[in-house]
């Protein structure tokens, strides 16, 4: 299995970039990669969060996507302009059937809790990262129930591709 940087791309801070990020991920990993569906899902969630929550307003804001393979996982990093008012978090009390707010919950499940953030300093943005492991333990009954609860969610039309 090849290790090292698989891709590094910079995308406009726009919902249309989510589809491009998924295409870049598919190309970087290849159609037969065992983690392709999970990594594509993680990339979708992290890019959509970056577009939605990063402080915007400057023309030309970019979001960086980096994919790196290690012996035990595929690392995904999404760097954005950051937000002065909120840090990435998993909501504590997400109502059943909620259509928003589950992105980091999905990332948490697919990465087995191996995710986090790096703040780059005031005005310098942040990076949200995760490691999608090649080997995961079986989900608990509670995790399976929670996944079933959220299975009807779909991305906004501007994010699909």
Rosetta constraint file for C-alpha pairs under 8 A:
AtomPair CA 1 CA 71 HARMONIC 7.25 0.50
AtomPair CA 2 CA 69 HARMONIC 7.03 0.50
AtomPair CA 2 CA 70 HARMONIC 7.83 0.50
AtomPair CA 3 CA 68 HARMONIC 7.23 0.50
AtomPair CA 3 CA 69 HARMONIC 4.68 0.50
AtomPair CA 3 CA 70 HARMONIC 4.96 0.50
AtomPair CA 3 CA 71 HARMONIC 6.51 0.50
AtomPair CA 4 CA 68 HARMONIC 5.41 0.50
AtomPair CA 4 CA 69 HARMONIC 5.21 0.50
AtomPair CA 4 CA 70 HARMONIC 6.49 0.50
AtomPair CA 5 CA 66 HARMONIC 7.52 0.50
AtomPair CA 5 CA 67 HARMONIC 6.04 0.50
AtomPair CA 5 CA 68 HARMONIC 4.20 0.50
AtomPair CA 5 CA 69 HARMONIC 6.32 0.50
AtomPair CA 6 CA 28 HARMONIC 5.76 0.50
AtomPair CA 6 CA 29 HARMONIC 7.31 0.50
AtomPair CA 6 CA 66 HARMONIC 7.63 0.50
AtomPair CA 6 CA 67 HARMONIC 5.34 0.50
AtomPair CA 6 CA 68 HARMONIC 5.25 0.50
AtomPair CA 6 CA 69 HARMONIC 6.68 0.50
AtomPair CA 7 CA 24 HARMONIC 7.76 0.50
AtomPair CA 7 CA 25 HARMONIC 7.69 0.50
AtomPair CA 7 CA 28 HARMONIC 6.06 0.50
AtomPair CA 7 CA 65 HARMONIC 7.69 0.50
AtomPair CA 7 CA 66 HARMONIC 5.60 0.50
AtomPair CA 7 CA 67 HARMONIC 5.17 0.50
AtomPair CA 7 CA 68 HARMONIC 7.11 0.50
AtomPair CA 8 CA 64 HARMONIC 7.18 0.50
AtomPair CA 8 CA 65 HARMONIC 5.60 0.50
AtomPair CA 8 CA 66 HARMONIC 4.39 0.50
AtomPair CA 8 CA 67 HARMONIC 6.54 0.50
AtomPair CA 9 CA 64 HARMONIC 5.85 0.50
AtomPair CA 9 CA 65 HARMONIC 5.32 0.50
AtomPair CA 9 CA 66 HARMONIC 6.64 0.50
AtomPair CA 10 CA 62 HARMONIC 6.07 0.50
AtomPair CA 10 CA 63 HARMONIC 5.57 0.50
AtomPair CA 10 CA 64 HARMONIC 4.47 0.50
AtomPair CA 10 CA 65 HARMONIC 6.27 0.50
AtomPair CA 11 CA 17 HARMONIC 5.96 0.50
AtomPair CA 11 CA 21 HARMONIC 7.75 0.50
AtomPair CA 11 CA 62 HARMONIC 5.40 0.50
AtomPair CA 11 CA 63 HARMONIC 5.12 0.50
AtomPair CA 11 CA 64 HARMONIC 6.31 0.50
AtomPair CA 11 CA 65 HARMONIC 7.76 0.50
AtomPair CA 12 CA 17 HARMONIC 6.22 0.50
AtomPair CA 12 CA 60 HARMONIC 6.97 0.50
AtomPair CA 12 CA 61 HARMONIC 6.36 0.50
AtomPair CA 12 CA 62 HARMONIC 4.80 0.50
AtomPair CA 12 CA 63 HARMONIC 6.21 0.50
AtomPair CA 13 CA 17 HARMONIC 7.02 0.50
AtomPair CA 13 CA 50 HARMONIC 7.67 0.50
AtomPair CA 13 CA 51 HARMONIC 5.36 0.50
AtomPair CA 13 CA 60 HARMONIC 7.89 0.50
AtomPair CA 13 CA 61 HARMONIC 5.83 0.50
AtomPair CA 13 CA 62 HARMONIC 5.37 0.50
AtomPair CA 13 CA 63 HARMONIC 5.87 0.50
AtomPair CA 14 CA 18 HARMONIC 7.76 0.50
AtomPair CA 14 CA 51 HARMONIC 5.85 0.50
AtomPair CA 15 CA 19 HARMONIC 7.95 0.50
AtomPair CA 15 CA 48 HARMONIC 6.61 0.50
AtomPair CA 15 CA 51 HARMONIC 6.37 0.50
AtomPair CA 15 CA 158 HARMONIC 5.68 0.50
AtomPair CA 15 CA 159 HARMONIC 5.23 0.50
AtomPair CA 16 CA 20 HARMONIC 7.04 0.50
AtomPair CA 16 CA 158 HARMONIC 5.63 0.50
AtomPair CA 16 CA 159 HARMONIC 5.51 0.50
AtomPair CA 16 CA 160 HARMONIC 7.84 0.50
AtomPair CA 17 CA 21 HARMONIC 6.02 0.50
AtomPair CA 17 CA 47 HARMONIC 7.75 0.50
AtomPair CA 17 CA 159 HARMONIC 7.33 0.50
AtomPair CA 18 CA 22 HARMONIC 6.36 0.50
AtomPair CA 18 CA 43 HARMONIC 7.91 0.50
AtomPair CA 18 CA 44 HARMONIC 5.82 0.50
AtomPair CA 18 CA 47 HARMONIC 5.80 0.50
AtomPair CA 18 CA 48 HARMONIC 6.28 0.50
AtomPair CA 18 CA 159 HARMONIC 5.29 0.50
AtomPair CA 18 CA 160 HARMONIC 7.31 0.50
AtomPair CA 19 CA 23 HARMONIC 6.33 0.50
AtomPair CA 19 CA 44 HARMONIC 7.70 0.50
AtomPair CA 19 CA 159 HARMONIC 5.73 0.50
AtomPair CA 19 CA 160 HARMONIC 5.64 0.50
AtomPair CA 19 CA 161 HARMONIC 4.67 0.50
AtomPair CA 20 CA 24 HARMONIC 6.13 0.50
AtomPair CA 20 CA 161 HARMONIC 7.57 0.50
AtomPair CA 21 CA 25 HARMONIC 6.10 0.50
AtomPair CA 21 CA 43 HARMONIC 6.95 0.50
AtomPair CA 21 CA 44 HARMONIC 7.30 0.50
AtomPair CA 21 CA 47 HARMONIC 7.64 0.50
AtomPair CA 21 CA 65 HARMONIC 7.60 0.50
AtomPair CA 22 CA 26 HARMONIC 6.19 0.50
AtomPair CA 22 CA 40 HARMONIC 5.61 0.50
AtomPair CA 22 CA 43 HARMONIC 6.68 0.50
AtomPair CA 22 CA 44 HARMONIC 6.55 0.50
AtomPair CA 22 CA 161 HARMONIC 7.79 0.50
AtomPair CA 23 CA 27 HARMONIC 6.21 0.50
AtomPair CA 24 CA 28 HARMONIC 6.06 0.50
AtomPair CA 25 CA 29 HARMONIC 6.10 0.50
AtomPair CA 25 CA 36 HARMONIC 7.99 0.50
AtomPair CA 25 CA 39 HARMONIC 7.62 0.50
AtomPair CA 25 CA 40 HARMONIC 6.31 0.50
AtomPair CA 25 CA 43 HARMONIC 7.76 0.50
AtomPair CA 25 CA 67 HARMONIC 7.76 0.50
AtomPair CA 26 CA 30 HARMONIC 5.60 0.50
AtomPair CA 26 CA 31 HARMONIC 6.49 0.50
AtomPair CA 26 CA 36 HARMONIC 6.81 0.50
AtomPair CA 26 CA 40 HARMONIC 7.12 0.50
AtomPair CA 27 CA 31 HARMONIC 7.50 0.50
AtomPair CA 29 CA 33 HARMONIC 5.87 0.50
AtomPair CA 29 CA 36 HARMONIC 6.61 0.50
AtomPair CA 30 CA 36 HARMONIC 7.68 0.50
AtomPair CA 31 CA 36 HARMONIC 7.24 0.50
AtomPair CA 32 CA 36 HARMONIC 7.47 0.50
AtomPair CA 34 CA 134 HARMONIC 7.80 0.50
AtomPair CA 35 CA 39 HARMONIC 5.94 0.50
AtomPair CA 35 CA 74 HARMONIC 7.91 0.50
AtomPair CA 35 CA 132 HARMONIC 7.67 0.50
AtomPair CA 35 CA 134 HARMONIC 6.90 0.50
AtomPair CA 36 CA 40 HARMONIC 5.96 0.50
AtomPair CA 37 CA 41 HARMONIC 6.18 0.50
AtomPair CA 38 CA 42 HARMONIC 6.21 0.50
AtomPair CA 38 CA 110 HARMONIC 6.48 0.50
AtomPair CA 38 CA 132 HARMONIC 7.39 0.50
AtomPair CA 39 CA 43 HARMONIC 6.07 0.50
AtomPair CA 39 CA 74 HARMONIC 7.54 0.50
AtomPair CA 39 CA 76 HARMONIC 7.75 0.50
AtomPair CA 39 CA 132 HARMONIC 6.80 0.50
AtomPair CA 40 CA 44 HARMONIC 6.15 0.50
AtomPair CA 41 CA 45 HARMONIC 6.27 0.50
AtomPair CA 42 CA 46 HARMONIC 6.11 0.50
AtomPair CA 42 CA 76 HARMONIC 7.83 0.50
AtomPair CA 42 CA 106 HARMONIC 7.45 0.50
AtomPair CA 42 CA 107 HARMONIC 5.52 0.50
AtomPair CA 42 CA 110 HARMONIC 7.44 0.50
AtomPair CA 43 CA 47 HARMONIC 5.91 0.50
AtomPair CA 43 CA 76 HARMONIC 7.10 0.50
AtomPair CA 44 CA 48 HARMONIC 6.01 0.50
AtomPair CA 45 CA 49 HARMONIC 6.15 0.50
AtomPair CA 45 CA 103 HARMONIC 5.07 0.50
AtomPair CA 45 CA 104 HARMONIC 7.17 0.50
AtomPair CA 45 CA 106 HARMONIC 7.72 0.50
AtomPair CA 45 CA 107 HARMONIC 7.15 0.50
AtomPair CA 46 CA 50 HARMONIC 6.15 0.50
AtomPair CA 46 CA 78 HARMONIC 6.57 0.50
AtomPair CA 46 CA 103 HARMONIC 7.11 0.50
AtomPair CA 46 CA 104 HARMONIC 7.58 0.50
AtomPair CA 46 CA 107 HARMONIC 7.88 0.50
AtomPair CA 46 CA 128 HARMONIC 7.43 0.50
AtomPair CA 47 CA 51 HARMONIC 6.23 0.50
AtomPair CA 47 CA 63 HARMONIC 7.85 0.50
AtomPair CA 47 CA 78 HARMONIC 6.79 0.50
AtomPair CA 48 CA 52 HARMONIC 6.03 0.50
AtomPair CA 48 CA 159 HARMONIC 7.49 0.50
AtomPair CA 49 CA 53 HARMONIC 5.74 0.50
AtomPair CA 49 CA 54 HARMONIC 7.77 0.50
AtomPair CA 49 CA 103 HARMONIC 7.16 0.50
AtomPair CA 50 CA 54 HARMONIC 5.37 0.50
AtomPair CA 50 CA 63 HARMONIC 7.38 0.50
AtomPair CA 50 CA 78 HARMONIC 7.60 0.50
AtomPair CA 50 CA 79 HARMONIC 7.79 0.50
AtomPair CA 50 CA 80 HARMONIC 6.09 0.50
AtomPair CA 50 CA 82 HARMONIC 7.96 0.50
AtomPair CA 53 CA 82 HARMONIC 7.83 0.50
AtomPair CA 53 CA 83 HARMONIC 6.82 0.50
AtomPair CA 54 CA 80 HARMONIC 6.46 0.50
AtomPair CA 54 CA 81 HARMONIC 5.83 0.50
AtomPair CA 54 CA 82 HARMONIC 4.85 0.50
AtomPair CA 54 CA 83 HARMONIC 5.00 0.50
AtomPair CA 55 CA 81 HARMONIC 6.38 0.50
AtomPair CA 55 CA 82 HARMONIC 5.99 0.50
AtomPair CA 55 CA 83 HARMONIC 4.93 0.50
AtomPair CA 55 CA 84 HARMONIC 7.33 0.50
AtomPair CA 56 CA 61 HARMONIC 7.21 0.50
AtomPair CA 56 CA 81 HARMONIC 7.48 0.50
AtomPair CA 61 CA 81 HARMONIC 7.14 0.50
AtomPair CA 62 CA 80 HARMONIC 6.71 0.50
AtomPair CA 62 CA 81 HARMONIC 7.60 0.50
AtomPair CA 63 CA 78 HARMONIC 6.78 0.50
AtomPair CA 63 CA 79 HARMONIC 5.52 0.50
AtomPair CA 63 CA 80 HARMONIC 4.75 0.50
AtomPair CA 63 CA 81 HARMONIC 7.47 0.50
AtomPair CA 64 CA 77 HARMONIC 7.70 0.50
AtomPair CA 64 CA 78 HARMONIC 5.46 0.50
AtomPair CA 64 CA 79 HARMONIC 4.85 0.50
AtomPair CA 64 CA 80 HARMONIC 6.60 0.50
AtomPair CA 65 CA 76 HARMONIC 7.25 0.50
AtomPair CA 65 CA 77 HARMONIC 5.70 0.50
AtomPair CA 65 CA 78 HARMONIC 4.74 0.50
AtomPair CA 65 CA 79 HARMONIC 6.63 0.50
AtomPair CA 66 CA 75 HARMONIC 7.92 0.50
AtomPair CA 66 CA 76 HARMONIC 5.85 0.50
AtomPair CA 66 CA 77 HARMONIC 5.11 0.50
AtomPair CA 66 CA 78 HARMONIC 6.65 0.50
AtomPair CA 67 CA 74 HARMONIC 6.86 0.50
AtomPair CA 67 CA 75 HARMONIC 5.66 0.50
AtomPair CA 67 CA 76 HARMONIC 4.86 0.50
AtomPair CA 67 CA 77 HARMONIC 6.62 0.50
AtomPair CA 68 CA 74 HARMONIC 5.68 0.50
AtomPair CA 68 CA 75 HARMONIC 5.03 0.50
AtomPair CA 68 CA 76 HARMONIC 6.69 0.50
AtomPair CA 69 CA 73 HARMONIC 6.16 0.50
AtomPair CA 69 CA 74 HARMONIC 4.51 0.50
AtomPair CA 69 CA 75 HARMONIC 6.22 0.50
AtomPair CA 70 CA 74 HARMONIC 6.09 0.50
AtomPair CA 70 CA 75 HARMONIC 7.53 0.50
AtomPair CA 72 CA 133 HARMONIC 5.77 0.50
AtomPair CA 72 CA 134 HARMONIC 5.69 0.50
AtomPair CA 72 CA 135 HARMONIC 7.56 0.50
AtomPair CA 73 CA 131 HARMONIC 5.82 0.50
AtomPair CA 73 CA 132 HARMONIC 5.22 0.50
AtomPair CA 73 CA 133 HARMONIC 4.06 0.50
AtomPair CA 73 CA 134 HARMONIC 5.34 0.50
AtomPair CA 74 CA 131 HARMONIC 5.57 0.50
AtomPair CA 74 CA 132 HARMONIC 5.25 0.50
AtomPair CA 74 CA 133 HARMONIC 6.55 0.50
AtomPair CA 74 CA 134 HARMONIC 7.83 0.50
AtomPair CA 75 CA 129 HARMONIC 7.11 0.50
AtomPair CA 75 CA 130 HARMONIC 5.73 0.50
AtomPair CA 75 CA 131 HARMONIC 4.31 0.50
AtomPair CA 75 CA 132 HARMONIC 6.32 0.50
AtomPair CA 76 CA 129 HARMONIC 5.50 0.50
AtomPair CA 76 CA 130 HARMONIC 5.41 0.50
AtomPair CA 76 CA 131 HARMONIC 6.31 0.50
AtomPair CA 76 CA 132 HARMONIC 7.88 0.50
AtomPair CA 77 CA 127 HARMONIC 6.40 0.50
AtomPair CA 77 CA 128 HARMONIC 5.79 0.50
AtomPair CA 77 CA 129 HARMONIC 4.28 0.50
AtomPair CA 77 CA 130 HARMONIC 6.69 0.50
AtomPair CA 78 CA 127 HARMONIC 5.44 0.50
AtomPair CA 78 CA 128 HARMONIC 5.37 0.50
AtomPair CA 78 CA 129 HARMONIC 6.32 0.50
AtomPair CA 79 CA 125 HARMONIC 7.11 0.50
AtomPair CA 79 CA 126 HARMONIC 5.61 0.50
AtomPair CA 79 CA 127 HARMONIC 4.12 0.50
AtomPair CA 79 CA 128 HARMONIC 6.43 0.50
AtomPair CA 80 CA 125 HARMONIC 5.56 0.50
AtomPair CA 80 CA 126 HARMONIC 5.71 0.50
AtomPair CA 80 CA 127 HARMONIC 6.46 0.50
AtomPair CA 81 CA 123 HARMONIC 7.21 0.50
AtomPair CA 81 CA 124 HARMONIC 6.43 0.50
AtomPair CA 81 CA 125 HARMONIC 3.98 0.50
AtomPair CA 81 CA 126 HARMONIC 6.39 0.50
AtomPair CA 82 CA 119 HARMONIC 7.88 0.50
AtomPair CA 82 CA 123 HARMONIC 7.49 0.50
AtomPair CA 82 CA 124 HARMONIC 7.31 0.50
AtomPair CA 82 CA 125 HARMONIC 4.01 0.50
AtomPair CA 82 CA 126 HARMONIC 4.97 0.50
AtomPair CA 83 CA 87 HARMONIC 7.04 0.50
AtomPair CA 83 CA 125 HARMONIC 7.30 0.50
AtomPair CA 88 CA 104 HARMONIC 7.80 0.50
AtomPair CA 88 CA 117 HARMONIC 7.56 0.50
AtomPair CA 89 CA 104 HARMONIC 6.84 0.50
AtomPair CA 90 CA 101 HARMONIC 7.67 0.50
AtomPair CA 90 CA 102 HARMONIC 7.35 0.50
AtomPair CA 90 CA 104 HARMONIC 5.67 0.50
AtomPair CA 90 CA 105 HARMONIC 5.81 0.50
AtomPair CA 91 CA 101 HARMONIC 6.87 0.50
AtomPair CA 91 CA 102 HARMONIC 7.77 0.50
AtomPair CA 94 CA 98 HARMONIC 6.71 0.50
AtomPair CA 94 CA 101 HARMONIC 7.43 0.50
AtomPair CA 94 CA 102 HARMONIC 7.88 0.50
AtomPair CA 96 CA 149 HARMONIC 6.43 0.50
AtomPair CA 96 CA 150 HARMONIC 7.67 0.50
AtomPair CA 97 CA 149 HARMONIC 6.51 0.50
AtomPair CA 97 CA 150 HARMONIC 6.37 0.50
AtomPair CA 97 CA 152 HARMONIC 7.89 0.50
AtomPair CA 98 CA 102 HARMONIC 7.90 0.50
AtomPair CA 98 CA 150 HARMONIC 7.56 0.50
AtomPair CA 99 CA 153 HARMONIC 5.80 0.50
AtomPair CA 99 CA 154 HARMONIC 7.75 0.50
AtomPair CA 102 CA 106 HARMONIC 6.20 0.50
AtomPair CA 103 CA 107 HARMONIC 6.34 0.50
AtomPair CA 104 CA 108 HARMONIC 5.84 0.50
AtomPair CA 105 CA 109 HARMONIC 6.26 0.50
AtomPair CA 106 CA 110 HARMONIC 6.18 0.50
AtomPair CA 107 CA 111 HARMONIC 5.94 0.50
AtomPair CA 107 CA 113 HARMONIC 7.89 0.50
AtomPair CA 107 CA 115 HARMONIC 7.64 0.50
AtomPair CA 107 CA 130 HARMONIC 7.45 0.50
AtomPair CA 108 CA 112 HARMONIC 5.83 0.50
AtomPair CA 108 CA 113 HARMONIC 4.65 0.50
AtomPair CA 108 CA 114 HARMONIC 6.85 0.50
AtomPair CA 108 CA 115 HARMONIC 6.71 0.50
AtomPair CA 109 CA 113 HARMONIC 6.36 0.50
AtomPair CA 110 CA 132 HARMONIC 6.26 0.50
AtomPair CA 111 CA 115 HARMONIC 6.83 0.50
AtomPair CA 111 CA 130 HARMONIC 6.31 0.50
AtomPair CA 111 CA 131 HARMONIC 5.53 0.50
AtomPair CA 111 CA 132 HARMONIC 4.42 0.50
AtomPair CA 111 CA 133 HARMONIC 6.32 0.50
AtomPair CA 112 CA 132 HARMONIC 7.47 0.50
AtomPair CA 112 CA 133 HARMONIC 7.62 0.50
AtomPair CA 112 CA 136 HARMONIC 7.08 0.50
AtomPair CA 114 CA 130 HARMONIC 5.60 0.50
AtomPair CA 114 CA 131 HARMONIC 5.64 0.50
AtomPair CA 114 CA 132 HARMONIC 7.58 0.50
AtomPair CA 115 CA 128 HARMONIC 7.41 0.50
AtomPair CA 115 CA 129 HARMONIC 5.45 0.50
AtomPair CA 115 CA 130 HARMONIC 3.95 0.50
AtomPair CA 115 CA 131 HARMONIC 6.45 0.50
AtomPair CA 116 CA 128 HARMONIC 5.83 0.50
AtomPair CA 116 CA 129 HARMONIC 5.56 0.50
AtomPair CA 116 CA 130 HARMONIC 6.52 0.50
AtomPair CA 117 CA 126 HARMONIC 6.92 0.50
AtomPair CA 117 CA 127 HARMONIC 5.56 0.50
AtomPair CA 117 CA 128 HARMONIC 4.40 0.50
AtomPair CA 117 CA 129 HARMONIC 6.16 0.50
AtomPair CA 118 CA 126 HARMONIC 5.54 0.50
AtomPair CA 118 CA 127 HARMONIC 5.13 0.50
AtomPair CA 118 CA 128 HARMONIC 6.51 0.50
AtomPair CA 119 CA 124 HARMONIC 7.87 0.50
AtomPair CA 119 CA 125 HARMONIC 6.36 0.50
AtomPair CA 119 CA 126 HARMONIC 4.42 0.50
AtomPair CA 119 CA 127 HARMONIC 6.56 0.50
AtomPair CA 120 CA 124 HARMONIC 5.26 0.50
AtomPair CA 120 CA 125 HARMONIC 5.51 0.50
AtomPair CA 120 CA 126 HARMONIC 5.44 0.50
AtomPair CA 120 CA 127 HARMONIC 7.75 0.50
AtomPair CA 121 CA 125 HARMONIC 6.77 0.50
AtomPair CA 121 CA 126 HARMONIC 7.95 0.50
AtomPair CA 139 CA 143 HARMONIC 5.70 0.50
AtomPair CA 139 CA 144 HARMONIC 6.30 0.50
AtomPair CA 140 CA 144 HARMONIC 6.30 0.50
AtomPair CA 141 CA 145 HARMONIC 6.19 0.50
AtomPair CA 142 CA 146 HARMONIC 6.15 0.50
AtomPair CA 143 CA 147 HARMONIC 6.07 0.50
AtomPair CA 144 CA 148 HARMONIC 6.16 0.50
AtomPair CA 145 CA 149 HARMONIC 6.25 0.50
AtomPair CA 146 CA 150 HARMONIC 6.59 0.50
AtomPair CA 147 CA 151 HARMONIC 6.12 0.50
AtomPair CA 155 CA 159 HARMONIC 6.08 0.50
AtomPair CA 155 CA 160 HARMONIC 6.48 0.50
AtomPair CA 156 CA 160 HARMONIC 6.89 0.50
